[in-house]
Amino acid sequence: AMLIHFNSPVGEFTMHGDVAIQLLKMMGHSGTVPSAILAADIPAALARLRDALQHAPPPPPPKNDEEEREYVPIQRRAVPFIELLQNAARDDADVMWDRV
């Protein structure tokens, strides 16, 4: 599976590519990799992302116990991304991302 690394002067982390692209699209970005978001655009993108996460459709019911145990809601997967965006907005920092 593809991994995407997010990098900013305020911090960095890596996440699964499919989740990362879903979150990028939720914040109004094309989902292109590699790419970046400028500090000035982060507050609006963060607001769009939060709104989209609030209205995200529920997942399909799990087919079995293993699937149920492994399921992590998109809202929880978004936490490190939201924290990075909040810190970047606070410190007027850009955020970049690329494939690992």
C-alpha positions in Angstrom: 0.0 0.0 0.0 1.2 3.5 -0.8 2.2 5.7 2.2 2.2 9.5 2.2 4.5 11.6 4.3 3.3 15.0 5.5 6.0 17.4 6.4 5.9 20.9 7.9 8.2 23.1 10.0 5.7 22.3 12.8 5.9 18.5 12.5 5.6 15.5 10.3 4.0 12.1 10.1 3.2 9.3 7.6 -0.2 7.7 6.9 -1.8 5.3 4.4 -2.1 6.8 1.0 -5.8 6.0 0.5 -6.8 7.7 3.8 -4.5 10.6 3.1 -6.0 11.3 -0.3 -9.5 11.0 1.1 -8.6 13.6 3.7 -6.9 15.9 1.2 -10.1 15.8 -1.0 -12.3 16.5 2.0 -10.3 19.7 2.7 -10.9 20.8 -0.9 -7.6 19.8 -2.4 -7.3 17.8 -5.6 -5.6 14.9 -3.8 -2.5 15.2 -6.0 0.8 13.7 -4.6 3.3 15.3 -4.2 1.8 18.7 -3.4 1.5 21.3 -0.7 -0.9 23.8 1.0 0.2 27.3 1.8 -0.2 28.6 5.3 -2.7 31.2 4.2 -5.0 28.5 2.7 -4.9 26.2 5.8 -7.7 27.8 7.9 -10.3 27.5 5.2 -9.1 24.0 4.3 -9.3 22.9 7.9 -12.8 24.2 8.2 -13.9 22.3 5.1 -12.2 19.1 6.4 -13.9 19.4 9.8 -17.3 19.9 8.1 -16.7 16.9 5.7 -15.7 14.7 8.6 -18.8 15.7 10.5 -21.0 14.6 7.5 -19.0 11.6 6.5 -21.3 8.6 5.8 -21.1 5.7 8.2 -19.0 2.7 7.2 -20.6 -0.4 5.7 -21.4 -3.0 8.4 -18.4 -5.3 9.1 -18.5 -8.7 7.4 -16.9 -10.4 10.4 -15.3 -10.0 13.8 -11.8 -9.3 12.4 -13.1 -6.5 10.2 -14.9 -5.0 13.1 -11.8 -5.1 15.3 -9.7 -3.6 12.5 -12.1 -0.7 11.6 -10.9 2.7 12.5 -13.3 5.6 11.7 -12.0 8.3 9.3 -12.6 10.8 12.1 -10.0 9.1 14.3 -7.6 8.6 11.4 -7.8 12.3 10.6 -6.5 13.4 14.1 -2.8 13.7 13.3 -3.6 15.5 10.1 -5.9 18.0 11.8 -3.3 18.6 14.6 -0.6 19.2 12.0 -2.9 21.7 10.1 -3.8 23.5 13.3 -0.2 23.9 14.3 0.8 25.0 10.8 -2.0 27.6 10.8 -1.0 28.9 14.2 2.7 29.2 13.2 2.0 30.4 9.6 3.7 27.4 8.2 3.2 25.5 4.9 2.4 21.8 4.8 3.9 19.5 2.1 3.3 15.9 1.2 4.9 13.2 -0.9 4.9 9.4 -1.4 7.3 7.5 0.8 
